[in-house]
Amino acid sequence: MFYRVIVFNSLNWQRSELVSVALPAPPEKKSCWVGTFHATSGLTPGGRQTKGNAHQGREQGEGLDMDNYSADMQNDRNEWLVYDNEGKLVSSQVSDRDLLFVASDVPGIGYRVFWLCCGFSDLDKRLYMSTPIPHFTDRVAKKIESVNTVSLNGERWLLENDLLRVKVEGETGNLESVFDKINEREVLGKGRGNELQVFQDEGQYWDAWNIDPNYQQYPLASAKLIDIGWIERGDLRSCLRVIRRIGKSEFCQDYILEFGSSLLKIKCWVNWQESHILVKAAFPINIETDFVTYEIPCGAIKRMTKFQTERDKAKWEVPALRWADISDDNYGVSLLNDCKYGYDAKSDELRLSLLRGSTWPDEEADVGIHEFTYAVYPHLGGWESAGTVQRGYELNLPLFVKVMPWISSEKSGGRLPQVYRFLGWGTDNLILMALKRSENNQYWILRCYECLGREAILKLESDAGLALGKVVDLLERDVAEPSVDFEGGSCEILPWKIMSFTLDFMV
């Protein structure tokens, strides 16, 4: 049985990323799927030691007899393989009930088709061992009682790919080291990275809106490590889970390092039960600079790290959208996020505000389960040349994957191109904001902005035959005297400019 895996890219530049596919049941054996095989001597959620490997259809604590492992593999497993549109085998990795593979060269605002098929093969080279430990889901917060004694004895935990080497401190769950292998440079400064700093935060009349300006004078006990262990360790992705407790709340954080990626992702699930508490994730940086750059809507702004006036001092907490960046002339580090917009900075440190516990006007405003992700992105040069803007968008808008059974073109009545680009352009500093029907439903509207503070040329490239029509404003009204000149189907866009166009279909 063949399945089409359609990988869609909603951003306007070509991307190659690790994607995940939920494995369908093979038609000849519906109960068979390829899942994670847990490691020998791994801790189960109940704290018991497993003798062998657990798999779907058995309790996690039961495990397989390792002597019969090969027989089980031959008799009870099918192997899923991924091919690109040219018929080349794509590297893949089994992760729980999903299959990971690298979706390469997916065009901007377009898609690429891959093929998923099921065959019989020895999976030993494709499966890796992992240790199951307690975890959260997005609906249920489970109380953690098991403790991994190995981690509390000072074991060092290492994640590594071709770009980064990351060490996690076994006693605390903090980052001990993030080493840039390409530039041979330690990213973290003095101290530990991703330290969860806890402060008392109360006494403000507008409780839900205002942080106590003096919160740093009231530090509370640090987060306590509950458990640490591997979720997966493969060639394409490694994931180390750290569980910590703050008061009555539990933080489950996955350190994720993917093949070919210079991002260290930190995926979080939190069962938040605190009041008048502020939690920040702190990252000391091996750089010292007078300015930090923050993303703002359709732009970026520099702010000082060494306050000189009362006005500067009032900016002890500042908003940012997808990223903040601390860089000198040669090197920098960006701290990306997907929904946490409060930052503060020193000349050698970035901190991200994660959670608060306000009680007015809603006594339980933030109580419950939270899920969010942030990432550390070390890079050569400044944020402009490093593509920090693009990395922030990619964290927030991952590639979209759709699995469909194969149907012949004769039966479906049409033919789906293997690779297709609806719309795009070759300019790095133009970011798509919207591709939509106009409010009067007569046109398609393209809206974009310039993101680096320098001029850009917009020239459309489209497999659908789209071309620039006329300039409109943000309310989609015709601009009486256009400030741009179309030459050869392209136009010049000024620094930080937002531009909207109608689109024409070329016959």
Secondary structure, DSSP 8 states (H G I E B T S, - for coil): -EEEEEEEE-SSS-EEEEEEEE----TT-TT-----EE-TT-B-TTS-B-SS---TTS-TTT---GGGHHHHHHHH--EEEEE-TTS-EE-EEEETTEEEEEEEEE-TTEEEEEEEEEE----TTT--EE-------SS---------HHHHTT--EEEE-SSEEEEE-TTT--EEEEEETTTTEE-B-SS-BTEEEEEE----SSTTT---TTGGGSB----EEEEEEEEEE-SSEEEEEEEEEETTEEEEEEEEEETT---EEEEEEEEE--SSEEEEEEEEBS---SEEEEEETTEEEEEESS--SHHHHTTSSEE-SSEEEEE-SSEEEEEEESS--EEEEETTEEEEEEEE---SS-TTSS-EEEEEEEEEEEEES-HHHHTHHHHHHHHHS--EEEEEE---HHHHTS---SEEESSB-S-TTEEEEEEEE-TTSSSEEEEEEE-SSS-EEEE-B-TT-EEEEEEE-TT--B-SS-SS--BTTEEEE-TT-EEEEEEEE--
